[in-house]
Amino acid sequence: MSTQISYQTPQKQIKKKFSFIEGGHQLEKLEFALAVAQTNGDGKKSEILKKKIVELGGNVEEPGT
């Protein structure tokens, strides 16, 4: 005689909260690219990067934090 144990995963999956971290990392990359573009005098690329930064919500943290 064998015993069977069944297990069902819960309907609600645990959602990892990496979106803020990933968004922050993406924001840092865009800000760095913007600094490089501005240093090189590439106004067109600077404007594109500024728009992307605004779409991500901009930098809401104080510098250095």
N, C-alpha and C positions, 0 to 999 in steps of 0.2 A: 504494500500500500504506500503510495507516494503522496506527499503533501504539496499542494501548489499554493504559492503566495503570489498574488497579483498586485502590481503597483501601477497606479496611473499618475502621470505628472499633473500638477495643478493647472487649471485653466489659465490663470494669470501668470505670465512669465515675469521673472524678476528682470527689470530693465536696468542695465548698468548706466550710471550717470557719468559717462565719459564725454558727453556732448559739450559741456562747458570747457573741459580741459582741451578737447580737440579744437574747439572754436578759438580758445585762447592761443593755442599753438599756431593755428592758421593766421590769426590776427598778427602775431609776432612776425611770422614769415612775410606777410604783406607789408608790415611797417618797415621791415628791413629792406625789402625790395623797393619800397617808396624812397627810403633814405639813399639807396644806391642810385636810383633813377634821378633824384634831385641833385645828387653830387655830380652825376654825368651830364646834367642839364637837359635831360629828356622830359620835356614838358608834357608831351602826349601820353607817355607811359605813366607819368606821375598822376595825371588826372584820372586815368583808368584805375590805378591802384587806390587813389583816394575814394573813388566811388565804391570799390569793393570793400574797403575798410568800413565805410558808412553802412553798407548792406549787412555787414556782420555785427553792426551795433557800435562800432567805434571802440575806443579804449576807455572803459569806465573806471579803471583803476588809476590811482595816482602814480606818477612816475616813481620807480624804485621800490614798488611794493609787490 
